[in-house]
Structure formats: structure tokens, C-alpha cells
Amino acid sequence: MNIKEYINQIGTIKSILNNDGEFKNLNFDSRKIYDGDLFVAIRGTVSDGHNFIQTAIDNGAKVIVCEELPKKHNSNISYIQVKESSKSLGILSSEYYGNPSSRIKLVGVTGTNGKTTIASTLFNLVRELGFTAGLISTIEVKINDDSFPATHTTPDQLSLNKFISDMVNTGCEYCFMEVSSHSIVQNRIAGLTFIGGIFTNITHDHLDFHKTFKEYINAKQVFFTQLSSEAFAITNSDDKNGQVMLQNSSAKKYTYSLHTASDFKIKILESHFDGMLINLDGHEIWTNFIGKFNAYNLLAIYSTAILCNLDKQETLIALSKLKPVEGRFDAIHSTNGITAIVDYAHTPDALQNVLSTINEIRQGNGQLITVVGAGGDRDKTKRPEMAYIAAELSTRLILTSDNPRTEDPEAILDDMQAGITAIQKKKTLRISSRAEAIRTACIMSNPGDIILVAGKGHEKYQDINGVKHHFDDKEILIETLKNL
């Protein structure tokens, strides 16, 4: 590739061409730069790539793309000064891999809750219908039947285009991906071509990164503003910010809802712990998904399928067969009549949705015992709110660790406990060991009781001081309940 071909596309402020501009590969990690490569200096949240320009040159970089030119220039190196390095990286990555997103039907899903369920179930749906597809989610990246572990909800620009390129080369027709607010702000989706975008909802989350709720809303809105007039944009009109998301979008606009007038509608007819009967677009079907929040997810999935011109009848039949995503309202039924549910709910709204759903379904005098914590090094303001909601909607509450990361687990629990009233405190235990907290909930339970273990869902680790230790909520629940 030759950088001269892309100077007008990447927001160039100034170019200093000291060579022919040809480069072999590109990267934003100076340690992965080799002879003849292009290095993009990115300003990250932890480190600034501009500090590693000389390292990249020492490793063989021939072209440097940066926001701030070095004071001293190497006479053999070409320098391109741009407005936003991260955006330039997205455009260059896309070009480097042959614009793969333009050769696949790429649909993005954004919002606070529901992204993983919607993206993963859309992937499973089209696979059930016989199509080839890719998935980019919090849990994993999938290319048809091949699975790769995910490190971020939305990968970096290079990784994204590499994955999508691999999907195209494998013959995939569709790709469904989660689009996080971080990725939008950090331009990780720059240069990608989407045929559609889905908005789920927006509630309190990630204020450690965005600082204000308005900034968080604006970040989500940018995704829809960037969609082309050929794309579709579908929003949850029951969410008060649903229409805000689309107000500056030139995409074809559609709505879905349970309560308000919309293009696509759904109604819950019956709810049970093994599924629910719904009326979806005028058709009654049984689904293995549970709860009002999943009704929204199913409607977004169905709406997207219709907008992708999938057969309506075949889509409804496939939806009745599909199973929930791992760690999302994932129910375990013990032989002695105890139901345990593992769920990824780690925001106040998600926790309220799950607990409300359980309370709507549970019968008799069975207890609802909730085990929940909050992640370290993340938004602290949601901790007391989550604890209050959990205490208010549960019979018994056990506050415990989530992923403490570099924070003191006891300090996190102090923040959570601050949200609990004096009356709620009487039914609350505090056990910092998550394994012990889950075992205690099992020991406290009786036949007919329900245990909710919230916060980590599909995760198979616990992050403590930068080390990821093996940890699986579901594994501990199954083992403990089996031995009661």
C-alpha cells in the first residue's frame, strides 16, 4: 500500500514525504512494527503512542501517522499529521483489508443492556436458517462454527477488520456485532460500512469513562448519525432516549416496542421459568427466553430479521427453537426443587429487570436470595443504587465481590452498603469471597426458593489485582446444589 493514496481520506493536516510512501503492514503497537511498516500513534487511556514513535522507527517503521509531529524528523521517514489518529487507523485498517465490511451484511447493536443477547441470537438465527455468518460479541468472536475468545466488547480497528476480512474470505453473508460506547468514542468502528444499527436502551453505566450521562447518550447517538441513507436504524421507542438516538441519522428509521405505537410490536401472554408464550407481530409462539427485557430483545431480533429480508414464517419458527445466551438468565434446576439463575446484570436497570422478572414468575412462599457485587475500577456511583434495588426486590441479599480488579473488595462493599436502608440491612449479609457467598446462598435455600447470582454471567474468571483467576458462578452453583 502507498500512504499517498489515502492522504485525503484520513484527515491529513500536514504531510512530510521523505520516501516513496509504500508500506508493508500497519500497526498501532510499536512492538509489532517491522521493517517497511506504517505506525499509527494513538492516544490511549493508559499510554500515548506518540511516546513510542522512535521505538517504531527503530523497529523499521517507514511511515508515521500521528496527531503531533516529533520535534526532530528522520530524513528517511514519511510523517503524516492527522486530526484523529484513531479515526485514521480505522480508515487505513479497512483499506488494508480491502474494505471487508462493504462485502458483508454488517449489523451493529448498541445500548446499555441486551447487546450480547441480540447480536448472538441474530447470529444463531441466521445460522439456523442456513446462512453463513460471523459474530463479534462480549463473549466471543465466531466465524460460522469457529470460535475465538473476546478481549473487548468491540475489538480495536485492526482486529475488527481482520475478523471481518476472515468472515468474508470464509464466505459469510452476515456479521452481527456489539458496538460499545467506548468503541464509538475511540473510533474503533471508523471506516466500517453497516447495513443497519439497533438501539436497545440506555441506563446508568460507564460514567467512569464518559463522566456524564449526557456524554454517554451522545456517544451512542454518534453510531446512528454515521449510518448511511442506505442503512436501516431501529430503535426501542419505549426508551425515553430511543428517538433521540435517531434524530440526526439519515438512515431509514424503524421502531419497536411493547407499550407505544411502533412499527414492530410484541406482547407477553404467559411467563414461566422455562420460557414464555408471546404474540410477536400477530403470531403466537413459545420461546425459551424469559422476561420482559428478553421480549424487547426478541422483538429487536425479529425486526432486524425482517429488515434483512429474511422469511417471516421461517424466522418465527427458528426463534421458537433458539436458546438464551450463556450467562443471561441462565437457569439451573436442582433435584431438591431449588432454582438458581446466573445473569450478567451489572447495572441498576439490568438488575431491576431480572429481579422483577423473577418476582413476576415465582409462586408460593419461596424466598428470592440474591448474590451480587460490583466491579472494581469502574463507575462507583451505581454501587449503592444496585445494592438498594437488590435489597428491595429480594427476600435475602448477600453482597459480595465481582471483579475487584485493583480495588479493595471491602471498600467496594462499603460503597454498596451505603445504599441500603436500616430495614434492608436486617436481611443483608456481607461476604467478600464470591465462592463463599454463593455457597452460603445455597445452604440458606429450601425447596421452592430461587437464587440469583448476578454480575458476571458468562465470565469464567475473577479479576483480582490484574490476575484473572478461574471462577465460574454456574460451576460453583451446580457443585454446591448437588451436594446439599
Beta strands, then each sheet from edge to edge (+ up, - down):
strand 1: 12-16
strand 2: 26-27
strand 3: 38-40
strand 4: 63-66
strand 5: 78-82
strand 6: 105-110
strand 7: 133-136
strand 8: 140-143
strand 9: 146-149
strand 10: 174-178
strand 11: 196-199
strand 12: 232-236
strand 13: 252-257
strand 14: 264-272
strand 15: 275-280
strand 16: 283-287
strand 17: 330-333
strand 18: 339-343
strand 19: 368-372
strand 20: 396-399
strand 21: 428-430
strand 22: 450-454
strand 23: 461-464
strand 24: 467-470
sheet 1: 1+ 5- 4- 3- 2-
sheet 2: 9+ 8- 7+ 10+ 6+ 11+ 12+ 13+ 14+ 15- 16+
sheet 3: 17+ 18- 22- 19- 20- 21-
sheet 4: 23+ 24-
end
